[in-house]
């Protein structure tokens, strides 16, 4: 293994029990077309008590053309393992990709170029789905619920607050890069209290936005997310959207200097979503499964904003 003279980017990959998908992610990172010469290191953080990814990472590291490190922590908490990866990172930038995602050609190079070119603090790329079943479900034939794409030009600014905000459209640590010196300086950049059921990235992004950090959209950086059949069950999807809406509401309230006002605001938005989507669900149900399910998602988002004080924790995607 030949280490580069200077590491520009630390790529952090988290793993729990999807080693069969993790191998796909790691082998994609070995393709030189992904980095296009950008010097990087790979840090894999295993969040399973049995260290299920250790053998795979050790095997691949033997022939890696870049530094590879394996870390592990047995407590089920996304924040703990993200923080472990960040703490170990040596790069000026830290990029995140999930263990069910396959980076495409130019992925790392494009994210890196975005921050170098714009001076922004973080950049986010597109996620496109690949279905184990071969096609999207009939209640979402265009896979809109599985696609993260803001459909905005390269280097477009991302606003978390204000009139142009579209925080739910393509943001998340699954395909992202952060400037270490401005975004990841805290001892625990990802709040451990939010690491059980996810949403730790939502809290960090809102916090960074409040501090004036600049985010940009980088559609040229693409990952393909493998959607196993268990993850396209309607009830699972509804739970995910409900939980995501809970994350949005709770983080807005907790980070607000006017918590009572923000509580009323997100509650009013949630109630409006329920009142609007409920009758539309009933109207469209006999005619279009896709349209009716979209309104079920809208209802789930509304309910999530109304129930954020009773958060949904870890959702077992393999449960019946």
Secondary structure, DSSP 8 states (H G I E B T S, - for coil): ----SS--EEEEEEESS-HHHHHHHHHHHTSHHHHTT--EEEEEEE--TT-TTHHHHHHHHTT-SS-EEEEE--S--HHHHHHHHHHH--SSEEEEEETTEEE-TTHHHHHHHHHHHH--SEEEEEEEEEETTSS--GGGTT-GGG-B-----TT-EE-SSSTT--TTSS-STTEEEEEHHHHS-STTSS-GGG-SSS-HHHHHHHHHHHTT--EEEEEEEEEEEEE-GGGG-HHHHHHHHHHHHHHHHHHHHHT-SSHHHHHHHHHHHHHHHHHHHHHHHHHHHTT-HHHHHHHHHHHHHHHHHHSTTS------TT--
